[in-house]
Each structure stands twice: as structure tokens, then as C-alpha cells.
Amino acid sequence: MASDELRDATDEELAVKERELTESLFFLRLRHGTNQLESPAKLAQTRRAIARIKTIRRARDLAAKGQGKQ
């Protein structure tokens, strides 16, 4: 998922997507450990996607807290 698509998503959609990717990462790691993983690059892609989502969620939290202080 591209960053632009993630930024347009709601907080609930981001939470669901993060949960899905975290679960997917678990199974990728399991397959990697048993040498059944077709593409090791998929691990890195999934980790980066999770990091993007967490970054966007954190930025929104900080922006919301910053608006409350004014």
C-alpha cells in the first residue's frame, strides 16, 4: 500500500491494516524459519508497511495533541 493511500485512510482502517500486516508478518517469519518462504523480500516489505502505518498514526496523535494545546 502506498503512503498516499495510507494517509487517506481513517484511523480504524489503519488499525485493521496494521493488525492484518502484523499477523501476516508472523506467518512469514514462521515460513522463513521452516525454509518454505518463496520471497524473503516480503518480510522486509511487510515490516516497512507496518512502520509506515505506525508513523502515520503517531503523526496524527501528535497533531491532535498539538491542536488541543492552542
Backbone bond lengths (Angstrom), bond angles and torsions (degrees), N, CA, C in turn:
res aa  C-N    CA-C-N  psi(-1)  N-CA   C-N-CA  omega(-1)  CA-C   N-CA-C  phi
1 M - - - 1.437 - - 1.526 108.91 -
2 A 1.304 117.09 135.00 1.453 121.90 -178.76 1.530 110.50 -76.92
3 S 1.311 115.95 156.09 1.460 120.73 -179.31 1.531 111.63 -60.75
4 D 1.325 116.71 -36.96 1.462 120.15 179.75 1.529 110.81 -62.00
5 E 1.312 116.68 -41.90 1.460 120.59 179.05 1.525 110.27 -65.60
6 L 1.310 116.47 -38.95 1.458 119.86 179.93 1.521 111.28 -67.77
7 R 1.317 117.28 -38.70 1.467 120.23 179.77 1.525 111.72 -66.47
8 D 1.330 117.08 -28.95 1.457 120.98 179.08 1.523 112.54 -80.62
9 A 1.328 117.55 -14.96 1.461 121.59 -177.72 1.525 110.53 -75.42
10 T 1.323 115.62 154.26 1.461 120.70 177.09 1.522 109.63 -77.56
11 D 1.321 115.26 169.11 1.464 120.03 179.22 1.527 111.33 -61.67
12 E 1.325 116.69 -39.10 1.461 120.70 179.68 1.529 111.14 -65.99
13 E 1.318 116.43 -40.97 1.466 120.32 178.41 1.522 110.77 -64.37
14 L 1.328 116.71 -38.64 1.463 120.54 178.32 1.529 110.79 -65.88
15 A 1.321 116.58 -40.28 1.464 119.94 179.15 1.525 110.75 -63.85
16 V 1.329 116.59 -41.79 1.470 120.25 178.89 1.516 110.54 -65.67
17 K 1.322 116.97 -44.55 1.466 121.01 -179.56 1.536 110.70 -63.52
18 E 1.325 116.73 -39.61 1.467 120.09 178.82 1.531 110.01 -64.21
19 R 1.323 116.99 -42.27 1.459 120.93 178.36 1.526 110.96 -61.85
20 E 1.339 116.64 -43.61 1.461 121.22 179.41 1.527 111.27 -62.68
21 L 1.325 116.12 -44.11 1.463 120.11 -179.06 1.524 111.71 -68.34
22 T 1.319 117.08 -36.01 1.459 120.52 178.30 1.525 110.06 -65.03
23 E 1.318 116.07 -41.97 1.462 120.30 176.61 1.524 110.82 -64.67
24 S 1.313 116.16 -42.27 1.458 120.90 178.31 1.528 110.62 -61.99
25 L 1.333 116.87 -41.01 1.459 121.30 178.91 1.523 110.72 -61.85
26 F 1.320 116.82 -38.72 1.462 120.48 177.66 1.525 110.71 -58.51
27 F 1.326 116.33 -48.38 1.459 120.22 -178.01 1.534 111.80 -69.51
28 L 1.328 116.72 -33.74 1.465 119.44 175.93 1.524 110.86 -64.15
29 R 1.332 116.41 -41.90 1.460 120.08 178.48 1.534 110.82 -64.97
30 L 1.311 115.77 -38.32 1.459 120.22 178.02 1.525 110.55 -62.66
31 R 1.334 116.15 -46.74 1.467 120.29 179.10 1.527 111.31 -65.52
32 H 1.328 116.17 -36.32 1.454 120.27 179.08 1.539 110.33 -64.03
33 G 1.313 116.13 -39.56 1.453 120.78 -179.98 1.521 113.15 -67.28
34 T 1.319 116.55 -25.91 1.472 120.18 179.94 1.525 111.78 -103.04
35 N 1.337 116.15 12.91 1.472 122.70 179.21 1.525 113.61 57.74
36 Q 1.323 116.91 35.87 1.457 121.24 177.40 1.530 112.20 -111.37
37 L 1.314 117.05 9.81 1.456 121.49 -177.02 1.520 109.83 -85.65
38 E 1.343 116.26 124.49 1.465 120.53 -178.56 1.519 111.51 -72.86
39 S 1.335 116.67 -41.84 1.459 120.48 -174.80 1.529 110.17 -129.31
40 P 1.314 117.49 103.29 1.459 119.81 178.18 1.536 112.90 -61.76
41 A 1.302 117.43 -23.39 1.469 120.95 179.01 1.521 111.19 -65.63
42 K 1.316 117.07 -23.31 1.466 121.00 179.61 1.532 110.69 -62.07
43 L 1.333 117.44 -32.25 1.467 121.03 176.71 1.530 110.74 -60.24
44 A 1.305 115.99 -49.74 1.466 120.49 -178.86 1.522 111.20 -65.21
45 Q 1.323 117.30 -40.53 1.458 121.01 179.51 1.528 110.86 -62.09
46 T 1.311 116.46 -41.14 1.457 120.69 -179.27 1.526 110.85 -68.51
47 R 1.334 116.76 -42.67 1.467 120.14 177.55 1.524 111.02 -60.82
48 R 1.319 116.39 -41.90 1.473 120.20 -179.96 1.521 111.57 -66.85
49 A 1.322 116.78 -37.87 1.471 120.21 178.11 1.525 110.15 -63.92
50 I 1.325 117.13 -41.15 1.462 120.85 177.69 1.528 109.74 -63.75
51 A 1.319 116.96 -42.28 1.465 120.90 179.36 1.530 111.05 -63.15
52 R 1.334 117.28 -39.96 1.467 120.31 177.25 1.522 110.95 -60.59
53 I 1.316 116.22 -44.95 1.469 120.29 -179.27 1.524 110.07 -63.51
54 K 1.320 117.30 -45.35 1.457 120.36 -179.92 1.524 111.20 -63.00
55 T 1.319 117.45 -37.30 1.461 121.49 178.74 1.521 111.10 -64.85
56 I 1.317 116.53 -44.01 1.465 120.83 179.72 1.523 110.41 -65.36
57 R 1.337 116.95 -43.23 1.464 120.25 179.65 1.529 110.48 -63.25
58 R 1.317 117.31 -41.06 1.462 121.37 179.96 1.530 110.88 -66.24
59 A 1.314 117.00 -41.44 1.463 120.72 178.44 1.529 110.72 -62.04
60 R 1.320 116.36 -39.77 1.473 119.80 178.02 1.520 110.83 -66.64
61 D 1.332 117.67 -39.53 1.472 120.80 178.00 1.516 110.56 -62.30
62 L 1.335 116.14 -45.32 1.461 119.69 -179.80 1.522 111.81 -65.42
63 A 1.333 115.96 -38.58 1.476 119.40 178.89 1.521 110.29 -65.69
64 A 1.316 117.10 -39.31 1.464 120.83 179.24 1.534 111.04 -66.60
65 K 1.317 116.85 -39.95 1.470 120.40 178.11 1.514 110.77 -69.94
66 G 1.318 117.30 -34.82 1.462 121.14 179.72 1.499 111.99 -68.09
67 Q 1.310 117.92 -34.38 1.463 121.45 179.19 1.530 110.37 -71.57
68 G 1.308 116.94 -30.37 1.466 121.04 -179.89 1.515 112.55 -70.29
69 K 1.313 118.00 -24.99 1.456 122.09 -177.76 1.518 112.38 -79.39
70 Q 1.300 118.33 -20.80 1.474 121.22 -175.31 1.482 112.38 -76.68
